[in-house]
Amino acid sequence: MQRRSLTRWLAGAVIAFGLLWAGIDLWAPRSTDIRSFDPDEVARLDAAMWRSYYDRQRLRLFGQLAELLRNQYHLTPLKSHLAAYDAAKAAFMFKGGSSRVEYARALPNLVRFYAAIRRGSNVPFDVDRAARLELEWWIVHRERSPQAPDNLARALAELQAEIYRVPVEQLAEHARLRAEAMTIRDEKALSGDLAEEDWKQIEEGLLASWKALSRAVN
């Protein structure tokens, strides 16, 4: 009887501690400097997420997004997973769309995603505008034409300009390098010749891009 009571007490204590930890993780006030991030880790995760997205690896993308949210935006463990769920859901809703009306179905999840980042950020960006700019560069990337090669870079720069509240011109190098990495992936995939060495080149381009962003916002 004593052993059974002790087991119950310990189980109750573990549950209570878990609930307390979850409450602190989710609702305790927190403000972090989102300008401070590790470009190497963000570039690695960015490239990994591209692979997961195009390979339709939803669970893997979810885990990578949660890790990115902790590395780039300093979200707590529970918050990072909740926000990652919204981001991954939005990505695959968009992937299955074929028109702006269908793409817009991803917007509510993107708003929740950026709202989670904003709650912990010391940079007062506009959540709705950031979500719309995120969706816009996805659309520009999918629908871009050879006649307007700079549109994707511009869309990428406008998103980061909103998140970090810096002039869009200041982010030209970051956006150009990231757009170039996307172009490499797209053209190689279209030709059916996307190899590991290409992914290495893509990750190198992303590393240069995220380093440029770090310099620009700091």
Secondary structure, 3 states (H helix, E strand, C coil): CHHHHHHHHHHHHHHHHHHHHHHHHHHCCCCECCCCCCHHHHHHHHHHHHHHHHCCCHHHHHHHHHHHHHHHCCCCHHHHHHHHHHHHHHHHHHHCCCCHHHHHHHHHHHHHHHHHHHHCECCCCCHHHHHHHHHHHHHHHHHCCCCCCCHHHHHHHHHHHHHHCCCHHHHHHHHHHHHHHHHHHHHHHHHCCCCHHHHHHHHHHHHHHHHHHHHHHC
